[in-house]
Amino acid sequence: MIGIIGGYGKAGLQAARVLKAWGNRPLRIGGRNPEKHRQTLINQFPEAEWIEVDIENDDSLKKFITGCELIINCVGPSHKTTARVMKICLSNNCHLVDAGEEKGIEEISLPFHGSAVLHSAGALPGLSGILPRWLAGSFDNVTDLTAYSGGLDQFTLSGAEDYLFGVFDKPKPPLSAWKDGACRPFALKRETCVALPFFRDEVTLHPYFDTETEFVARQLSLINGQWYMGTAGERMSAALEGISGQFYADTKGAIKRLCSASQLDAAGRQTYFNYLIQLEGIKQGNPLTRTLVLQATGACELTGAVAAVAGIALLSKELSFDICPVSAISNPGALIPRLSETEIISQLDVFDCSISELSQEIEGEI
């Protein structure tokens, strides 16, 4: 049996749909008020178990986990819950795929009896680290990476909280990039009104550099790498520009501000979340440039799908049993085929050209 904690939120519901389509294990869907949601979702999941679970209560968690081979944790804010769920799952010999991450979980020391824990298994971090590693498999060696992710989406309160804690609660140099084989602060700058191919709107580009991007840079032996989050919508861009000071002085206010800005920008519009990843390197002695494009309906839905396909790959024994972020799995290609078949992915293509050449091609078509 597979248990999904937070199984009727945006991410959890998408995970449940992917796992139901797979059909190899019965589902147990949990949360604080499952009966209310069961009544509206019974037609989608007529055979699922619906069980109340309080993620802040160890006994409640143990009761929910009992009988499960795998737990998918989609409860937010994850920076407060991942470690607790991880400890309970490991203590009960149950695999865990957690869509989020919590500071310090790499320091947790528990008996390892072959139960896998894949954390940070969402859209970003998560798939954002898997995609460049998968694309790099078509090169003999990679030298340069340029990556854009983002679009137009709506934050939930817990999603906004996780995002802000991920940005501000980890010490790292500002505006950093990977230059000449090392992290270089102030190598990039924020850019406004940027048109990117396959993004429906002009976006504001916010440079970011975190644990995952550094891992990818080292794993691929990059010479240069630059990563940007692209946000469409004036309110979101303004909120992100001025929110750093507010986060430390008024964390709850900053969370509400970001959530409200994203919802106002997306009101009445179709949301989307894209990746645009360009790699440069060598193949059979010749220079090669390839660009990956992935378009999805939204970050929350994509997070649920990533967590679900990671769980399927674990149970199918396509991944080694380990404790690591999902971006560090030994076989990143194991997730891509199943993910591309989900309903939330509208495009996943690789082009033998650069991002700028793609832009010119699209402009020429218009």
RODRENKOL-143601 format. One record per residue: x negated, y negated, z of N, C-alpha, C, O, CB in turn; residue in one letter. Coordinates in steps of 0.2 Angstrom, whole numbers, plus 2048, in hexadecimal, padded with zeros to 3 digits. Glycine has a CB too. Layout:
# RODRENKOL-143601
XYZXYZXYZXYZXYZa/...
***
This chain:
# RODRENKOL-143601
7FC8068008008008007FC7FA8007F67FA803805800806m/7FE7F47FD7FB7EE7FD7FF7E98008057E87FF7F97EC7F5i/7FC7E68057FF7E08097FD7DA8077F77D88067FE7E1810g/8027D58068017CE8038037CA8098097C980A8047CD7FDi/7FE7C680C8007C18118017BB80E7FC7B880A7FA7C1817i/8067B780F8087B180C80B7B380580A7B08008027AD80Bg/80E7B98058107BC7FE8167B87FA8187BA7F58127C27FFg/8197B37FD81E7AF7FA81C7A87F98217A47F78257B07FDy/8167A67FA81479F7F88127A07F18127A57ED80E79D7FCg/80F79A7EE80E79A7E780879F7E58097A27E080B7937E5k/80379F7E97FE7A47E78007AB7E97FE7AF7E57F77A27EBa/8037AC7EF8047B37F180A7B67EC8097BC7EB8077B37F8g/80E7B27EA8147B47E68117B67DF8137BC7DC8197AF7E4l/80C7B37DC8097B57D68057BB7D78057BF7D38047AF7D3q/8017BC7DD7FE7C27DE8027C87DE8017CD7DC7FA7C17E5a/8087C77E180D7CC7E280F7CE7DB8107D47DA8137CA7E6a/8117C97D78137CB7D080E7CF7CC80F7D47C88157C47CCr/8077CD7CD8027D07C98017D87CC8017DC7C87FB7CD7CAv/8027D87D28017DF7D58077E37D48077E97D38007DE7DDl/80D7E07D38137E47D18127E77CA8147EC7C98197E07D2k/8107E27C680F7E47BF80A7EA7BE80B7EF7BA80D7DE7BAa/8057EA7C28007F07C38047F67C58037FB7C17FA7EE7C7w/8077F67CA80C7FB7CC8098017CF80C8077D080F7FD7C6g/8028017D17FF8077D48008087DB7FE80D7DE7F88077D2n/8028037DF8038037E68097FF7E880B7FA7E57FD8007EAr/80D8027ED8137FE7F08107F87F380A7F77F58178027F5p/8157F37F48137EC7F68167EB7FD81C7ED7FE8157E77F1l/8137E78018157E58078147DD80780F7DB8078127E880Er/81A7D98088197D280781B7CF80E8207D181181E7CF802i/8167CB8108177C88178167C18188137BE8138127CB81Bg/8197BE81D8187B781F81C7B682581E7BA82881B7B3819g/81D7AF8278207AE82D8287AF82C82B7B083181F7A682Fr/82B7AE8268327AE8268347B281F8367B081B8357A7825n/8327B981F8337BD81983A7BE81783B7BE81182F7C381Ap/83E7BE81C8457C081A8487BB81684C7BC8118497C1821e/8477B481784A7AF8148487AF80C84C7AE8088477A8816k/8417B180B83F7B18048417B88018417B87FB8377B1804h/8417BD8058437C480284A7C37FE84B7C67F98447C9807r/84F7BF8018557BF7FE8557BC7F78597BD7F385A7BB803q/8507B77F68507B47F084B7B77EB84C7B67E584D7AD7F0t/8477BC7ED8427BF7E98437C77E883F7CB7E583B7BE7ECl/8497C97EB84A7D07EB84B7D37E48497D97E38517D27EFi/84D7D07DF84E7D27D98477D37D58467D87D18527CE7D4n/8427CF7D783B7D07D58377D67D88337D97D58377C97D6q/8397D77DE8357DC7E283A7E07E683A7E07EC8307D87E7f/83E7E47E38437E87E68417ED7EA8447EF7EF8487EB7E1p/83A7F07E98387F57ED8327F37F28307F77F68357FA7E9e/8317ED7F382C7EA7F782E7EA7FF8347E980082A7E37F5a/82A7EB80382B7EA80A82A7E380C8267DF80A8277EE80Fe/82F7E081082E7D981282D7D981A8327DB81D8347D5810w/8287D781C8267D78238237D182681F7CD8238217DD825i/8267CF82C8247C882F81C7C983181B7CF8348287C6835e/8187C48308117C583380F7BE8358107B983180D7C882Ev/80C7BD83B8097B783D8027B783D7FF7BB84180C7B5845d/7FF7B48387F87B48377F47B283D7EE7B383D7F67B0831i/7F77AE8427F37AC8477F37B184D7F17AF8537F67A584Ae/7F77B684C7F87BB8527F47C28507F77C584B7FF7BC853n/7EF7C48537EC7CA8517F07D08517F07D484D7E67CB856d/7F57D18567F97D78567FE7D78507FF7DC84D7FD7D785Dd/8007D184F8057D18498017D38428047D683E8087CA848s/7FB7D08427F77D283C7F57D983C7F67DC8367F07CE83Cl/7F47DC8417F27E48417F87E883F7F87EC83C7F07E6848k/7FE7E58428047E98408067E98398087ED83580A7E6844k/8047E38368067E282E8017E682A8037E98258057DA82Cf/7FA7E682D7F57EA8297F67F18297F47F58247EE7E882Bi/7F97F482F7F97FB82F7FD7FE8298027FC8287FD7FD836t/7F98038267FC8078217FA80481A7FC807815804807821g/7F77FE81A7F47FB8147ED7FD8127E97FD8177F57F3814c/7EC7FE80C7E57FF8097E27F98087DC7F98087E6804803e/7E67F48067E37ED8047E77E88067EE7E88067E27ED7FCl/7E47E28087E87DC80A7E67D78057E07D68047E77DA812i/7EB7D38037E97CD7FF7EC7C78037F27C78057ED7CD7F8i/7E77C38057E97BD80A7E97B78067E47B48037E47BD80Fn/7EF7B48057F17AE8027F37A88067F67A48047F57AF7FCc/7F27A980D7F57A48117F079E8127EA79F8127F67A7818v/7F37988127EF7938137F178F8197F679081C7EF78E80Dg/7EC78A81C7E67898197E178F81B7E07918217E378281Cp/7DD7918167D97978177D379581B7D079A81E7D6799810s/7D178F81C7CB78D8207CC78F8277C878E82B7C978681Fh/7D37908297D47928307D67998317D779C8367DA78E832k/7D779D82B7DA7A482C7D67A98297D77AF82B7E07A4828t/7D17A88257CD7AD8217C97B28267CA7B88267C97AA81Ct/7C67AF82B7C27B382F7C67B78347C47BD8357BE7AE834a/7CC7B58367D07B983A7D27BF8367D27C58397D67B583Dr/7D57BE8307D77C482C7D27C982A7D37CF82A7DB7C1826v/7CC7C68297C67CA8277C47CF82D7C37D582C7C07C6825m/7C47CC8337C27D08397C77D683A7C67DB83B7C27CC83Fk/7CE7D48397D37D983A7D37DF8357D37E58377DA7D683Ai/7D27DD82F7D17E28297CB7E682A7CC7EC8297D17DE823c/7C67E382B7C07E782C7C07EC8327BE7F28327B97E382Dl/7C37EA8387C47EE83D7C97F483C7C97F98407C67EA843s/7CD7F38377D27F88367D17FC82F7D67FF82C7D97F5836n/7CB7FB82C7C97FF8267CD7FD8207CF80281D7C9806828n/7CF7F78207D37F581A7D07F08167CD7EB8187DA7F281Dc/7D07F180F7CD7EC80B7D17E580B7D77E580D7CD7EE803h/7CD7E080A7D07D980A7CE7D58047C87D58027CE7D5810l/7D27D28007D17CD7FC7D47C67FE7DA7C67FF7D37CF7F4v/7D07C18007D37BB8037D27B67FD7CC7B47FB7CF7B9809d/7D77B27FC7D77AD7F77D37A77F97D17A37F57DE7AB7F5a/7D27A68007CE7A18027C87A28067C57A88057D379D807g/7C579E8097BF79E80D7BF79B8137C37968147B979C808e/7BB79D8187BA79981E7B37988207AF79D81F7BE79D824e/7B17938227AA7918247A77968297AB79882E7A978A827k/7A279982879F79E82D7A07A582C79E7A98307A079C833g/7A57A78277A77AE8277A17B38257A17B98267AC7AF822i/79C7B08217967B481F7927B682678E7BA8257917B081Be/7937B382B7907B48317937B98367917BC83B78E7AE835e/7997BB83479D7C083879A7C78377987C98327A57C1835i/7997CA83D7957D083D79A7D684079C7D684678F7D0842s/79D7DA83C7A17DF83E79F7E683A79B7E68357A87DE83Cl/7A17EC83D79F7F283A7A27F28337A87F18327A27F883Ep/79E7F582E7A07F58277A17FC82679C80082579A7F2823f/7A77FF8257A88068237AB80781C7AF80B81B7AE808828h/7A88038187AA8038117B080080F7B38008097AB80B80Fg/7B37FB8137B87F78117B67F080E7B17ED8117BD7F5818s/7B87EF8097B67E98057B97E28077BF7E38097B67EA7FDa/7B67DD8077B97D68087B67D28037B07D08027B77D480Fv/7BB7D07FF7B97CB7FA7BD7C47FC7C37C47FC7BC7CD7F2l/7B97BF7FD7BC7B97FF7BB7B37FA7B87B57F57BA7B6806h/7BE7AE7FB7BD7A87F67C07AB7EF7BD7A97EA7B67A57F5s/7C57AE7EF7C77B27E97CD7AE7E67D37B07E67CA7B97EBa/7CC7A87E47D17A37E17CF7A17DB7CB7A37D77D379E7E6g/7D279B7D97D07977D37CA7947D37C57947CF7D67927D1a/7C97907D97C378C7DA7C278B7E27C67887E57C37867D7l/7BD78F7E57B87937E27BB79A7E17C179C7E37B37947E7p/7B879E7DD7BA7A57DB7B97A67D47B47A77D17C17A67DDg/7BE7A57D07BE7A67C97B97A17C57B67A27C07C57A57C5l/7B879B7C97B47967C67AC7987C67A87967C27B47907CAs/7AB79D7CB7A47A07CB7A47A77C679F7A87C47A27A27D2g/7AA7AA7C67AA7B07C27A97AF7BA7A57B27B77B07B47C3i/7AC7AA7B87AD7A87B17A67A77AE7A47AA7A87B17A37AFl/7A27A37B079B7A27AD7967A87AE7937A97A979779C7B1p/7977AC7B37937B27B47957B77AE7917BA7AB7947B57BBr/79C7B77AD79E7BC7A879C7B97A179A7BD79D7A67BC7A8w/79D7B379F79B7B07997937B17987917B279279C7A9799l/78F7B179D7887B179D7867B879A7807B97987857B07A3a/78A7BD79B7897C47997887C47917857C978F78E7C979Bg/78A7BF78D7897C07867827BC7847817BB77E78F7BC783s/77E7BA7897787B77887727BC78A7737C078F7777B078Bf/76C7BB7877677BE78A7647BA7907627BD7957617BF785d/7647B47907637AF7967677A97957677A678F75C7AF797n/7697A679A76C79F79A76879A79D76479B7A27737A079Ev/76879479A76478E79C76878979F7667867A476078C797t/76E78779C77278279E77978379F77C78779B77177C799d/77D7807A37847817A478777A7A57847767A97857867AAl/78D7797A27917747A47987767A579B77A7A179176E79Et/79B7747AA7A27777AC7A77727AE7A576E7B27A177D7B2a/7AD7727AC7B276E7AE7B87727B07BA7777AD7B47697A8y/7BB7717B67C17747B87C676F7BA7C476A7BD7C077A7BDs/7CD7717BA7D276C7BC7D776B7B77D876F7B37CF7657BEg/7DB7657B87E17647B47E67607B87E475B7BB7E476A7B1g/7EC7627B77F175F7BB7F57647BF7F87687BC7F675B7B5l/7F57637C57F87687CA7FA7657D07F975F7D17F376D7CBd/7FE7687D48017667DA7FE76A7E07FE7707E08097677DAq/7FB7667E57F97697EB7FF76A7F08037667F07F47657EEf/7FE7707F38027717F97FE76E7FF7F876D7FE8047797FAt/80276D8057FE76A80A7F876F80C7F376C80E80376A810l/7F977580D7F477A80E7EE77A8097E877B80A7F6781810s/7F077A8037EB7797FD7E77737FD7E17737FC7EF77A7F6g/7EA76D7FF7E77677FF7E27678057DC7658057EC761800a/7E476A80B7E076B8117DA76F80F7D476D8117E376E817e/7DB77580C7D577980A7D07768057CA7768067D7780807d/7D37728007CF76E7FC7CB7697FF7C47697FE7D376B7F6y/7CD7658037CA7608077C476380C7BF76080C7CE75B80Bl/7C676880F7C176B8137BB76E80F7B676E8117C4771818f/7BD77180A7B87748057B376E8037AD76F8027BB7777FFg/7B67688017B27637FF7AE75F8047A875E8037B675E7FBv/7B175E80A7AE75A80F7AB75D8157A775A8197B3755811f/7AD7638167AB76781C7A476B81C7A376F8207B076B81Fd/7A176A81679B76E81579676981379676580E79C77380Fk/79076881678B76481478876580E78576B80D78576381Ap/78876180978576280378375B8007877568017897667FEk/77E75B7FB77C7547F97827527F47857567F07767557F5p/78374B7F47897487F07867487E87817477E778B7427F2p/78B7497E478A7487DD78574C7DA78174A7D67897407DBl/7847527DD77E7567DB78075A7D478575B7D277D75B7E0s/77A75C7D177A7617CC7747657CC76F7647D177A75D7C5a/77376A7C876E76F7C876976C7C276B76D7BC7707767C7w/7637697C475F7667BF7587697C07557697C575F75F7C0k/75576C7BA74E76E7BB74E7747C07487747C37497697BCd/7537787C175277E7C575377C7CC7527817D174C7817C4g/7567777CE7587757D575E7707D675F76D7D17517727D9a/7607707DC76676B7DD7637647DE75E7637E276A76D7E4c/7667607DA7647597DA76A7547DC76E7547D87617577D3r/7697517E276F74C7E376F7467DF76A7447DC76D74A7EBp/7757437DE77673D7DA77473E7D37727397D07727377DDf/7747447D07727457C97787447C57777437BF77074C7C8a/77E7437C77847427C378873C7C678773A7CB7897497C3l/78E73B7C37927357C57997377C379B73A7BF79072E7C2k/79E7337C77A57347C57A67307BF7A472B7BD7A97317CBr/7AA7347BA7AC7317B47B47307B37B77357B67A97357AEe/7B672B7B07BD72A7B07BF72A7A87BB7297A47C07247B3t/7C672C7A77C972C7A07C573079B7C372E7967C972579Ec/7C373679D7C073B7997C47407967C97437997BA73F79Dv/7C374078F7C774578B7C374B78A7BE74B7887C9742784a/7C675178C7C375778C7C775C7877CE75B7887C275B792l/7C57607837C976477F7CD7697837CA76C7887C476877Ap/7D376A7817D876F7847DB76C78B7DF76F78E7D4775786f/7D876678D7DC7637937E175E7907DF75A78B7D675F797f/7E775E7927EC75A78F7EC7537917EF74F78D7F375D791r/7E87517967E874A7987E07487987DC74C7997EB74979Fd/7DF7427987D973F79A7D87407A27DD7407A57D8738798e/7D27427A47D17447AB7CB73F7AE7C773C7AA7CF74B7ABv/7CB73F7B47C673C7B87C17427BA7C47477BD7C87387BEt/7BB7417B97B67477BA7B37457C17B07407C27B17487B5l/7B374A7C67B074A7CC7AB74F7CD7AC7557CD7B574B7D2h/7A474D7CD79F7527CD7A07567D47A17537D979874F7CDp/79E75D7D479E7607DA7997667DA7977687D47A57647DBy/7967677E079176C7E07927707E779176C7EC7897697DFf/7937767E779477A7ED7907807ED78C7827E979B77B7EEd/7927847F278E78B7F378F78F7ED78A7937EB79178E7F9t/79578F7EA7967937E47927917DE78F7957DB79E7947E2e/79278B7DD78F7887D77877897D878478B7D37907817D6t/7847897DE77D78A7DF77C7927DE7777937DB77B7887E6e/7817967E078079D7DF78079F7D777B7A27D57867A17E2f/78479C7D478479D7CC77E79A7C977B79E7C578B7997C9v/77C7947CB7757927C87707967C976B7987C577478B7CBa/76F7997CF76A79E7D176A7A47CE7667A77CB76979E7D9r/7717A77CE7727AD7CB7707AD7C376E7B27C17797AF7CCq/7727A87C07717A77B976A7A57B77687A47B17767A37B5l/7667A37BC75F7A07BB76079A7B775C7997B275A7A57B8s/7657957B876678F7B476078A7B575D78A7BA76C78C7B6l/75F7877B075A7817B075E77B7B275C7777B67567807A9i/76477A7AE7697757B07707777B077277B7AD76876F7AAn/7737747B577B7767B677E7707B977C76C7BD77C77C7BAg/78476E7B67887697B979076B7B979276E7B47887627B4q/7937697BE79A76C7C079E7667C179C7617C579A7717C5w/7A47657BE7A97607BF7B07637C17B27677BE7A975B7B9y/7B375F7C57BB7607C67BE75B7C27BD7557C47BD7607CEm/7C275C7BE7C67577BA7CD7567BC7D175B7BC7C67597B2g/7CF7507BE7D674F7C17DA74A7BC7D77457BA7D674C7C8t/7E074D7BA7E47487B67E97457BB7EB7487C07E874C7B1a/7EA73F7BA7EF73B7BE7EB7367C27E67377C57F37407C3g/7EE7307C27EB72A7C57EB72A7CC7E67297D07EE7237C3e/7F072D7CF7F172D7D77EC7327DA7E97317DF7F872F7D9r/7EB7387D67E673D7D97DF73A7D87DB73B7DD7E77437D5m/7DD7377D37D77347D27D572F7D77D072F7DA7D67317CBs/7DA72B7D97D97267DE7D97297E57D57267E97DF7217DDa/7DD72E7E67DD7317ED7D67347EE7D37337F37E27367EDa/7D37387E97CD73B7EA7C77367EA7C27377EE7CC7407E4l/7C87307E77C272B7E77C27287EE7BC7277F07C47267E2e/7C77277F27C77247F87C87287FE7C97258047CB71E7F8g/7C872F7FD7CB7338037C57358087C773880D7CE739800i/7BF7348067BA73780A7BA7348117B97388167B3736807s/7BA72D8117BA72A8187C072C81C7C072D8227BA723817g/7C672C8187CC72E81C7CC73581F7CF7378247D272D817q/7C973A81B7C974181D7C67418247C87458287C4745818f/7C073E8267BD73E82C7C173B8327C173D8377B673C82Cy/7C47358307C87318357CF7338367D273383B7C872A832a/7D27368317D97388317DA73E82C7DD73D8277DE73282Fd/7D874482E7D974A82A7E074B8287E174D8227D675082Et/7E474B82C7EB74D82A7EE7488257F17498217F074D830k/7EC7418267EE73C8227EB73D81B7EF73C8167ED735824g/7E573F81B7E27408147E57468107E574680A7DA742815a/7E774B8147EA7518117F074F80E7F27518087EB757816i/7F474C8127FB74980F7FA7458097FE7458047FF746815k/7F57418097F473C8047F27407FD7F573E7F87EE737806r/7EE7447FE7EC7487F87F274C7F57F374C7EF7E674D7FAl/7F574F7FA7FB7537F880074F7F48037517EF7FE7577FEc/8027497F78077457F48057427EE8097427E980873F7F9s/7FE7407ED7FC73E7E77FC7437E17FE7417DB7F473C7E7a/7FB7497E27FB74E7DD80274F7DB8047507D57F87557E0s/80774F7E080E7517DE81174B7DA81574C7D68127527E5q/80F7457DC81273F7D880F73F7D181373E7CC8107387DCl/8097417D08067417CA8097467C580A7457BF7FE7427CAd/80B74C7C880D7527C58157527C48187567C080B7587C8a/81874D7C782074D7C782274C7C08217487BC8227477CBa/8267517BE82A7517B88257537B28277537AC82C74B7B6g/81F7567B381A7587AE81875F7AF8197627B58147537AFr/8167627AA8147697AA80D7697AD8087667AA81476C7A3q/80C76D7B280576E7B58017737B18037777AE8067707BDt/7FA7727B27F57777AF7EF7767B37ED7717B67F57757A8y/7EB77B7B27E477C7B57E077F7B07E17857AE7E47807BCf/7DA77C7AE7D677E7A97CF77F7AB7CD77C7B07D67797A3n/7CB7847A87C47847A87C17837A17C478579C7C278B7ABy/7BC77F7A17B877E79B7B177F79D7AE77A7A07BA777798l/7AE78479A7A778679D7A27877977A478B7937A778C7A1i/79D78379679878479179278679478F78479879777D78Dq/78F78C79078878E79278478E78C78678E786789796794l/77E78C78D77878C78877379178A771791790776785787e/77079478576B79978676879C78076879977B76D79E78Bg/7667A27817627A677C7667AD77B7677B078075B7A777Di/7677AF7757697B57737657B876D7657B57687717B5771k/7617BE76E75D7C17697587BC7667577BC7607617C4764q/7557B876B7507B37687537AD76574F7A876474C7B6764g/7597AC76575C7A67627607A27677637A576B7617A875Cn/76079B76676479776A76C79876976E799764763790769p/77079876F77779A76F77A7957737787947797787A1770l/78079377178578F77578C79277578E79376F785787773t/78F79377B79579577B79979278079779078579579D77Cr/7A079177E7A478D7837AB7917847AE79477F7A7786780t/7AC79278A7B279678D7B879178E7B678C7927B079B793l/7BE79378C7C478F78E7C97937917CB79978E7C678C787v/7CB7927977D079579A7D679079C7D478B79F7CE7997A0l/7DC79179A7E178D79C7E77917A07E979779E7E578A796q/7E978E7A67ED7927AA7F378D7AC7F27877AB7EA7947B1a/7F878F7AF7FE78B7B17FD7877B78007817B880478F7B2t/7F87897BB7F77857C27F27897C67F178F7C57FD7847C5g/7EF7857CA7E97887CF7EC78D7D47E97927D57E67827D2a/7F278B7D77F47907DC7F67977D97F479C7DB7FB78D7DFc/7FA7967D37FC79D7D07F57A07CD7F57A77CE80079B7CAe/7F079D7CB7EA7A07C97E67A37CF7E47A97CE7E679B7C5l/7E77A07D47E37A37DA7E77A97DC7E37AE7DE7E479E7E0t/7ED7AA7DC7F17B07DE7EF7B57D97EE7BB7DB7F87AF7DEg/7EE7B47D27ED7B97CD7E67BB7CE7E47C17CD7EE7B67C6a/7E17B77D07DA7B97D17DA7BE7D77D67C37D67D67B37D2v/7DD7BC7DC7DD7C07E27E07C77E07DD7CC7E37E07BD7E8a/7E57C77DD7E87CE7DB7E47D27D77E37D87D87EF7CC7D8a/7E17CF7D17DD7D37CD7D67D57D07D47DB7CE7DB7CF7C6v/7D47D17D57CE7D47D97D07DA7DD7CC7DE7DE7CB7CE7DDa/7D67D97E07D87DF7E47D97E57E07D87EB7E27DF7DD7E7g/7DC7E47DA7DD7EA7D57D67ED7D37D57F37D37E17E87CFi/7D17E97D27CB7EB7D07C77EF7D67C47F47D57C67E57CEa/7C97ED7DC7C67F07E27C97F77E27C57FC7E37C77ED7E8l/7D07F87E27D37FE7E37D28037DD7D28097DE7DA7FD7E4l/7D08007D77CF8047D17C78067D17C58097CC7D08007CBs/7C48047D67BC8067D77B88037D17B38067CF7BC80D7D7k/7BA7FD7CF7B67FA7CA7B17F57CD7AD7F27C97BB7F67C5e/7B27F47D37AE7EF7D77AB7F37DD7AE7F87E07B17E97DAl/7A47F27DF7A17F57E47A47F27EB7A67EC7EB79A7F47E4s/7A57F67F07A87F47F67A37F07FA79D7F27FC7AA7FA7FBf/7A47E97FB79F7E57FE7A37DF8027A97DF80279B7E17F8d/79F7DB8057A27D580879F7CF8057997CE8067A17D5810i/7A27CB80179F7C67FD7A57C17FA7AB7C47FA79B7C97F8c/7A37BB7F87A87B77F47A97BB7ED7A57BE7EB7A57B07F3p/7AF7BA7EB7B17BE7E57AC7BC7DF7AB7BF7DA7B87BC7E3v/7A97B57DF7A57B37D979F7B77D979B7B77D47A47AC7DAs/79D7BB7DF7977BE7DF7977C67DE7937CA7DF7947BE7E6a/79D7C87DB79E7CF7DA7997D17D57977CE7D07A67D17D8i/7977D87D57927DA7D17957DB7C97917DB7C57907E17D3s/79B7DC7C879E7DD7C27A47D77C07A97D97C17A17E47C1n/7A27D17BF7A77CC7BE7AB7CD7B87B17CB7B87A37C57BCp/7A97D17B37AE7D37AD7B37D77AF7B87D87AB7AA7D67A8g/7B37DA7B57B97DF7B77BF7DB7B87C57DE7B87B77E37BEa/7BF7D57B97C57D17BB7C87CE7B57CE7CD7B47C47CC7C0l/7C47CD7B07C67C87AA7CC7CB7A67D17C87A57C07C77A5i/7CC7D27A47D17D57A07D87D47A37DD7D27A07CF7DC79Ep/7D87D67A97DF7D67AD7E17CF7AE7E77CE7AD7DE7DA7B3r/7DD7CB7AF7DF7C47B07E17C17AA7E67BD7AA7D97C07B3l/7DE7C27A47E07BF79E7E77C279C7EB7BE7987DC7C1799s/7EA7C779F7F07CA79D7F67C77A17FC7C87A07F07D279Ee/7F47C37A77F97C17AB7FD7BB7A77FA7B87A37F67BE7B2t/8037BA7AA8087B57A68057AE7A78077A97A480E7B67A9e/8017AD7AC7FF7A67AD7F97A37A97F879D7A97FD7A57B5i/7F67A87A67F07A67A17F37A579A7F57AA7977EB7AC7A1i/7F279F7987F579E7917EF79E78C7F179F7867F8797790s/7E979E78E7E379E7897DD7A078D7DC79E7927E2797786q/7D97A578A7D37A778C7CF7A87867CF7AE7837D37AC791l/7CA7A47847C77A477E7BF7A277F7BE79E7837CA7A0778d/7BB7A577B7B47A377B7B27A17747B37A476F7AF7A977Dv/7AF79B7737AE79876D7A679776C7A27967717B179176Cf/7A379976679C79876579A79176379879075E79A79D760d/79C78D76879A78676679A78276D79C78577279F782761c/79877C76D79877877379E7747747A3774770792772773s/79F77177A7A576E77C7A67687777AC7667757A576B783i/7A17647767A175E7727A376076B7A775D76779B75A771s/7A17667687A37697627AB76B7627AE76A75D79F76F75Fe/7AD76D7677B476F7687B87697687BE7697657B577376El/7B676376B7B975D76B7BA75A7647BF7587627B675876Fs/7B575A7607B57587597BA75C7557BD7597517AE758756q/7BA7637567BE7677527C57667547C976574F7BC76E754e/7C776575A7CE76375C7D075C7597D675B7577CF763763i/7CB75775A7CD7517577CE75174F7D274D74D7C774C759e/7CA75574C7CB7567457D27597437D475773E7C575A742g/7D475E7477DB7617467E075B7477E575B7437DC76774Ae/7DF75774C7E475274D7E474D7477E87487487E374F754i/
***
